[in-house]
Amino acid sequence: MPACLKCHGVTGNDIDRATSEKLQKFYPNDLATGYQLDDFRGLWKFEIETN
């Protein structure tokens, strides 16, 4: 299972109980769960170049 599904997957299937409880405590209005592999929500990529 990809690491992203451990917080953004299906509660009780991908997200374990302890993680689900913390997500509810710290992000009670968050809607970023229930995703499955290959679902796309968003992506950020940062690159730092040093010269």
N, CA, C and O atoms as a GROMACS GRO file, in nm:
protein
  204
    1MET      N    1   0.084  -0.117   0.000
    1MET     CA    2   0.000   0.000   0.000
    1MET      C    3   0.089   0.124   0.000
    1MET      O    4   0.182   0.133   0.080
    2PRO      N    5   0.061   0.219  -0.087
    2PRO     CA    6   0.137   0.344  -0.087
    2PRO      C    7   0.117   0.420   0.044
    2PRO      O    8   0.011   0.413   0.105
    3ALA      N    9   0.219   0.491   0.085
    3ALA     CA   10   0.215   0.566   0.211
    3ALA      C   11   0.102   0.667   0.215
    3ALA      O   12   0.046   0.692   0.322
    4CYS      N   13   0.065   0.726   0.101
    4CYS     CA   14  -0.039   0.829   0.100
    4CYS      C   15  -0.174   0.775   0.148
    4CYS      O   16  -0.252   0.849   0.208
    5LEU      N   17  -0.202   0.648   0.121
    5LEU     CA   18  -0.331   0.590   0.159
    5LEU      C   19  -0.343   0.567   0.309
    5LEU      O   20  -0.454   0.547   0.359
    6LYS      N   21  -0.232   0.568   0.380
    6LYS     CA   22  -0.238   0.548   0.525
    6LYS      C   23  -0.309   0.664   0.594
    6LYS      O   24  -0.356   0.648   0.707
    7CYS      N   25  -0.317   0.780   0.529
    7CYS     CA   26  -0.391   0.895   0.583
    7CYS      C   27  -0.506   0.938   0.493
    7CYS      O   28  -0.603   0.997   0.541
    8HIS      N   29  -0.498   0.909   0.366
    8HIS     CA   30  -0.598   0.956   0.270
    8HIS      C   31  -0.684   0.845   0.212
    8HIS      O   32  -0.768   0.870   0.126
    9GLY      N   33  -0.662   0.722   0.257
    9GLY     CA   34  -0.738   0.608   0.206
    9GLY      C   35  -0.874   0.592   0.273
    9GLY      O   36  -0.932   0.689   0.322
   10VAL      N   37  -0.920   0.470   0.275
   10VAL     CA   38  -1.051   0.438   0.332
   10VAL      C   39  -1.033   0.401   0.480
   10VAL      O   40  -0.954   0.313   0.513
   11THR      N   41  -1.107   0.470   0.567
   11THR     CA   42  -1.102   0.441   0.709
   11THR      C   43  -1.146   0.298   0.736
   11THR      O   44  -1.247   0.252   0.682
   12GLY      N   45  -1.070   0.228   0.818
   12GLY     CA   46  -1.101   0.089   0.850
   12GLY      C   47  -1.041  -0.009   0.752
   12GLY      O   48  -1.035  -0.129   0.780
   13ASN      N   49  -0.998   0.039   0.639
   13ASN     CA   50  -0.935  -0.048   0.540
   13ASN      C   51  -0.788  -0.009   0.525
   13ASN      O   52  -0.699  -0.089   0.552
   14ASP      N   53  -0.763   0.115   0.482
   14ASP     CA   54  -0.627   0.165   0.464
   14ASP      C   55  -0.578   0.242   0.586
   14ASP      O   56  -0.461   0.235   0.622
   15ILE      N   57  -0.669   0.315   0.648
   15ILE     CA   58  -0.634   0.400   0.763
   15ILE      C   59  -0.665   0.321   0.891
   15ILE      O   60  -0.779   0.279   0.913
   16ASP      N   61  -0.562   0.302   0.974
   16ASP     CA   62  -0.587   0.227   1.098
   16ASP      C   63  -0.660   0.314   1.199
   16ASP      O   64  -0.671   0.436   1.183
   17ARG      N   65  -0.709   0.251   1.303
   17ARG     CA   66  -0.794   0.320   1.401
   17ARG      C   67  -0.722   0.435   1.470
   17ARG      O   68  -0.779   0.542   1.486
   18ALA      N   69  -0.598   0.414   1.512
   18ALA     CA   70  -0.523   0.519   1.582
   18ALA      C   71  -0.503   0.641   1.493
   18ALA      O   72  -0.519   0.754   1.538
   19THR      N   73  -0.470   0.618   1.367
   19THR     CA   74  -0.451   0.729   1.273
   19THR      C   75  -0.583   0.800   1.249
   19THR      O   76  -0.588   0.923   1.243
   20SER      N   77  -0.690   0.724   1.234
   20SER     CA   78  -0.821   0.783   1.211
   20SER      C   79  -0.862   0.873   1.327
   20SER      O   80  -0.917   0.981   1.305
   21GLU      N   81  -0.836   0.830   1.448
   21GLU     CA   82  -0.868   0.911   1.566
   21GLU      C   83  -0.790   1.041   1.568
   21GLU      O   84  -0.845   1.147   1.599
   22LYS      N   85  -0.662   1.035   1.533
   22LYS     CA   86  -0.580   1.157   1.530
   22LYS      C   87  -0.626   1.251   1.419
   22LYS      O   88  -0.629   1.373   1.439
   23LEU      N   89  -0.660   1.197   1.303
   23LEU     CA   90  -0.709   1.280   1.194
   23LEU      C   91  -0.837   1.354   1.236
   23LEU      O   92  -0.853   1.473   1.206
   24GLN      N   93  -0.926   1.284   1.305
   24GLN     CA   94  -1.050   1.346   1.351
   24GLN      C   95  -1.023   1.453   1.456
   24GLN      O   96  -1.090   1.556   1.459
   25LYS      N   97  -0.924   1.428   1.542
   25LYS     CA   98  -0.891   1.524   1.648
   25LYS      C   99  -0.829   1.652   1.590
   25LYS      O  100  -0.870   1.763   1.625
   26PHE      N  101  -0.731   1.636   1.503
   26PHE     CA  102  -0.657   1.751   1.453
   26PHE      C  103  -0.718   1.815   1.328
   26PHE      O  104  -0.695   1.933   1.303
   27TYR      N  105  -0.794   1.739   1.251
   27TYR     CA  106  -0.854   1.789   1.126
   27TYR      C  107  -1.001   1.747   1.120
   27TYR      O  108  -1.038   1.668   1.032
   28PRO      N  109  -1.085   1.797   1.210
   28PRO     CA  110  -1.224   1.748   1.217
   28PRO      C  111  -1.308   1.776   1.092
   28PRO      O  112  -1.404   1.704   1.067
   29ASN      N  113  -1.274   1.876   1.015
   29ASN     CA  114  -1.352   1.910   0.895
   29ASN      C  115  -1.285   1.867   0.765
   29ASN      O  116  -1.331   1.903   0.657
   30ASP      N  117  -1.178   1.791   0.776
   30ASP     CA  118  -1.103   1.750   0.658
   30ASP      C  119  -1.182   1.649   0.574
   30ASP      O  120  -1.246   1.558   0.628
   31LEU      N  121  -1.177   1.665   0.444
   31LEU     CA  122  -1.247   1.575   0.352
   31LEU      C  123  -1.150   1.496   0.265
   31LEU      O  124  -1.189   1.444   0.160
   32ALA      N  125  -1.024   1.487   0.307
   32ALA     CA  126  -0.921   1.426   0.224
   32ALA      C  127  -0.901   1.278   0.254
   32ALA      O  128  -0.788   1.229   0.252
   33THR      N  129  -1.009   1.205   0.282
   33THR     CA  130  -1.001   1.061   0.302
   33THR      C  131  -1.098   0.993   0.206
   33THR      O  132  -1.180   1.058   0.141
   34GLY      N  133  -1.087   0.862   0.198
   34GLY     CA  134  -1.175   0.787   0.111
   34GLY      C  135  -1.120   0.766  -0.029
   34GLY      O  136  -1.191   0.718  -0.118
   35TYR      N  137  -0.995   0.802  -0.048
   35TYR     CA  138  -0.933   0.786  -0.179
   35TYR      C  139  -0.881   0.645  -0.198
   35TYR      O  140  -0.852   0.574  -0.102
   36GLN      N  141  -0.870   0.605  -0.323
   36GLN     CA  142  -0.816   0.475  -0.360
   36GLN      C  143  -0.694   0.496  -0.447
   36GLN      O  144  -0.670   0.605  -0.498
   37LEU      N  145  -0.617   0.391  -0.465
   37LEU     CA  146  -0.499   0.396  -0.549
   37LEU      C  147  -0.537   0.447  -0.688
   37LEU      O  148  -0.635   0.400  -0.746
   38ASP      N  149  -0.461   0.540  -0.740
   38ASP     CA  150  -0.478   0.603  -0.871
   38ASP      C  151  -0.582   0.715  -0.873
   38ASP      O  152  -0.604   0.776  -0.978
   39ASP      N  153  -0.648   0.744  -0.759
   39ASP     CA  154  -0.732   0.864  -0.752
   39ASP      C  155  -0.638   0.984  -0.746
   39ASP      O  156  -0.530   0.976  -0.688
   40PHE      N  157  -0.679   1.093  -0.804
   40PHE     CA  158  -0.593   1.211  -0.809
   40PHE      C  159  -0.662   1.326  -0.738
   40PHE      O  160  -0.774   1.363  -0.772
   41ARG      N  161  -0.594   1.382  -0.641
   41ARG     CA  162  -0.647   1.498  -0.568
   41ARG      C  163  -0.564   1.622  -0.599
   41ARG      O  164  -0.620   1.727  -0.627
   42GLY      N  165  -0.437   1.610  -0.593
   42GLY     CA  166  -0.350   1.725  -0.616
   42GLY      C  167  -0.205   1.684  -0.596
   42GLY      O  168  -0.176   1.579  -0.539
   43LEU      N  169  -0.118   1.768  -0.642
   43LEU     CA  170   0.023   1.734  -0.631
   43LEU      C  171   0.106   1.862  -0.628
   43LEU      O  172   0.083   1.954  -0.706
   44TRP      N  173   0.200   1.864  -0.539
   44TRP     CA  174   0.295   1.974  -0.533
   44TRP      C  175   0.434   1.914  -0.542
   44TRP      O  176   0.463   1.812  -0.481
   45LYS      N  177   0.517   1.979  -0.619
   45LYS     CA  178   0.655   1.936  -0.630
   45LYS      C  179   0.742   2.058  -0.615
   45LYS      O  180   0.724   2.157  -0.686
   46PHE      N  181   0.837   2.051  -0.525
   46PHE     CA  182   0.930   2.161  -0.503
   46PHE      C  183   1.069   2.115  -0.542
   46PHE      O  184   1.110   2.004  -0.510
   47GLU      N  185   1.138   2.201  -0.609
   47GLU     CA  186   1.273   2.172  -0.650
   47GLU      C  187   1.360   2.290  -0.613
   47GLU      O  188   1.326   2.405  -0.642
   48ILE      N  189   1.472   2.264  -0.549
   48ILE     CA  190   1.565   2.370  -0.512
   48ILE      C  191   1.694   2.347  -0.588
   48ILE      O  192   1.758   2.243  -0.577
   49GLU      N  193   1.729   2.447  -0.664
   49GLU     CA  194   1.855   2.440  -0.739
   49GLU      C  195   1.960   2.520  -0.667
   49GLU      O  196   1.934   2.631  -0.622
   50THR      N  197   2.077   2.464  -0.658
   50THR     CA  198   2.190   2.536  -0.601
   50THR      C  199   2.295   2.555  -0.709
   50THR      O  200   2.326   2.463  -0.785
   51ASN      N  201   2.347   2.671  -0.715
   51ASN     CA  202   2.451   2.700  -0.816
   51ASN      C  203   2.582   2.730  -0.751
   51ASN      O  204   2.680   2.757  -0.819
   0.00000   0.00000   0.00000
